[in-house]
Amino acid sequence: MEELNRSLFMAINASADASAPMRSLAMFLAQWLIFCVPLLLIGLWLRGTRQQRAVAVTATLSIVVALGCNLLISSFWFHPRPFMLGLGQNFLAHAAESSFPSDHATVMFTLAFALMLAALRKLGLLVLLLGALVGWARVYLGVHFPFDIAGSLLVSLASAWLVREVLGFRQLGEHLLDVLERVYQRVFPKPSRRV
C-alpha cells in the first residue's frame, strides 16, 4: 500500500519546473479555500431559518469531532510528510509533523458530508468538489500523500454521520440550538422599531 501511495504522490506532485500560474493556483487552493468554511457556516447562521442554523451547528460539531479523530490518529500513528522523506518537490512551507490524515481536507470534506446529510445535497457536493481540489493541491505542492486525503474522506464521513445519527444530535442539538440562539439574540438584538 505504501508503494502505491508513493507512486500516486509522484504522479500528482508538481515537477521542479511546474509553471508559476499552476503553482499559484495550487497555493490558493491549498491555503485559502478553507476560509470558505467559516464563511459558509456564518452565512447559514445569518440566513435566519432555524433549520439552517441547525445545519451550521451540526456541521461545526462534526468538524470538531473529525479534527479530534485526526489528532488521535496522528498521535498513535506517525506518518511522515513527503518532504520529510525527500520525495518529490515541496512548494509549501509546513511543519515536519504527521501527514495522515490531512486537516485541511478533513474540514472541507466534513462540511460537505454534514451538508449532504442535512439534505443540502447540491451545496454539499459543491463543497466536496472544493475539498477534492484542496486535497489535490496539497499533494501537488508536496505536503501530503494521496492516502492522507483518502483518510480524510473516511474520517469526515464517519464524523458527520456520527454527530448526526449516532450521538442523537437531533435532541441534543435542539437544546444546544436554543442556547446558541438566545446568546445570539442577546449579543445581536434586533433593533426596535420606533412608532
C-alpha positions in Angstrom: 0.0 0.0 0.0 2.8 2.4 0.9 4.4 1.8 -2.5 1.1 2.7 -4.2 0.8 5.8 -2.1 4.2 7.0 -3.1 3.7 6.2 -6.7 0.4 8.2 -6.8 2.2 11.0 -5.0 5.0 11.1 -7.6 2.3 11.2 -10.4 0.5 14.1 -8.8 3.3 16.2 -7.2 4.5 19.2 -9.2 7.7 18.9 -11.0 10.6 21.3 -10.3 9.8 23.3 -13.5 6.0 23.4 -12.9 4.5 26.7 -14.2 4.2 29.6 -11.9 0.4 30.1 -12.6 -0.3 26.4 -11.8 1.7 26.7 -8.6 -0.1 29.9 -7.6 -3.5 28.3 -8.3 -2.5 25.3 -6.1 -1.2 27.7 -3.4 -4.6 29.4 -3.3 -6.5 26.1 -3.2 -4.2 24.6 -0.5 -4.1 27.6 1.8 -7.0 29.9 1.2 -10.0 27.9 0.0 -10.5 26.5 3.5 -11.7 30.0 4.6 -14.9 29.4 2.7 -15.9 27.0 5.5 -16.4 29.6 8.3 -17.9 32.0 5.8 -20.4 29.4 4.7 -21.2 28.4 8.3 -21.7 32.1 9.3 -23.9 32.5 6.2 -26.1 29.6 7.2 -26.5 31.0 10.6 -27.2 34.5 9.5 -29.8 33.5 6.9 -32.1 33.1 9.8 -34.1 29.9 9.5 -33.9 27.6 12.4 -33.2 24.6 10.1 -30.2 26.4 8.5 -28.8 27.3 11.9 -29.2 23.7 13.0 -27.2 22.7 9.9 -24.5 25.2 10.9 -24.3 23.8 14.4 -24.3 20.2 13.2 -21.6 20.9 10.7 -19.4 22.7 13.2 -19.7 19.9 15.8 -18.9 17.4 13.0 -15.8 19.3 12.1 -14.7 19.4 15.8 -15.2 15.6 16.1 -13.3 15.0 12.8 -10.4 17.1 13.8 -10.4 15.3 17.2 -10.2 12.0 15.4 -7.3 13.3 13.2 -5.5 14.3 16.4 -6.0 10.8 17.9 -4.9 9.1 14.7 -1.7 11.2 14.3 -0.8 10.8 17.9 -1.0 7.0 17.7 0.4 6.6 14.1 3.0 8.9 12.8 3.3 9.1 9.0 6.0 11.4 7.7 5.2 14.0 5.0 6.7 13.5 1.6 9.3 16.3 2.0 10.5 14.6 5.3 11.4 11.6 3.2 13.0 13.6 0.4 10.3 12.6 -2.1 9.2 14.9 -4.9 9.1 18.7 -4.7 7.8 20.8 -1.9 6.4 24.2 -2.7 4.6 24.9 0.6 6.3 25.5 3.9 4.9 23.2 6.6 6.0 21.9 10.0 7.6 18.4 9.9 4.7 16.6 11.6 2.5 13.6 10.8 0.7 13.9 7.5 -2.1 11.4 8.0 -4.9 12.5 7.7 -5.0 16.0 6.2 -6.7 18.5 8.5 -7.5 20.9 5.6 -9.1 18.1 3.5 -10.9 16.9 6.6 -12.5 20.2 7.4 -13.7 20.6 3.8 -15.0 17.0 3.4 -16.7 17.0 6.9 -18.6 20.2 6.0 -19.6 18.6 2.7 -20.9 15.4 4.3 -22.7 17.4 7.0 -24.5 19.4 4.4 -25.4 16.3 2.4 -26.8 14.5 5.5 -28.9 17.6 6.2 -30.5 17.4 2.7 -28.4 20.3 1.3 -27.0 17.9 -1.4 -26.1 20.4 -4.1 -24.3 22.6 -1.7 -22.6 19.6 -0.1 -21.5 18.3 -3.5 -20.0 21.6 -4.4 -18.1 21.7 -1.1 -17.0 18.1 -1.7 -15.6 19.1 -5.1 -13.8 22.1 -3.5 -12.4 19.7 -0.8 -11.1 17.4 -3.5 -9.4 20.4 -5.1 -7.8 21.3 -1.7 -6.6 17.7 -1.4 -5.2 17.7 -4.9 -3.4 21.0 -4.3 -1.8 19.8 -1.0 -0.4 16.7 -2.8 0.6 18.7 -5.8 2.6 21.1 -3.6 4.3 18.3 -1.7 2.9 18.4 1.8 0.6 15.3 1.7 0.3 11.9 0.2 -2.8 10.9 -1.7 -3.7 8.4 1.1 -3.7 11.3 3.6 -6.6 12.8 1.5 -8.4 9.5 1.2 -8.0 9.0 5.0 -9.5 12.5 5.5 -12.5 11.5 3.4 -13.2 8.4 5.6 -12.7 10.3 8.9 -15.0 13.1 7.6 -17.8 10.8 6.5 -17.7 8.9 9.8 -17.6 12.0 11.9 -20.5 13.7 10.1 -22.6 10.5 10.3 -21.6 10.0 14.0 -22.7 13.5 15.0 -26.0 13.4 13.0 -27.1 9.9 13.5 -25.4 8.1 16.4 -24.9 10.9 19.0 -28.6 11.8 18.8 -27.8 15.3 17.8 -31.5 15.8 16.9 -32.4 16.0 20.7 -29.2 17.4 22.0 -29.0 19.7 19.0 -32.4 21.3 19.7 -31.2 22.2 23.2 -27.9 23.5 22.0 -29.5 25.4 19.2 -31.9 27.1 21.7 -29.0 28.2 23.9 -27.0 29.5 20.9 -30.0 31.4 19.5 -30.6 33.0 22.9 -27.0 34.1 23.1 -27.0 35.3 19.6 -30.2 37.4 20.2 -28.7 38.9 23.3 -25.4 39.8 21.7 -27.0 41.0 18.4 -30.5 42.2 19.4 -32.8 43.2 16.6 -33.3 47.0 16.5 -36.6 48.1 17.9 -39.0 49.9 15.6 -39.9 53.5 16.5 -43.5 54.4 16.1 
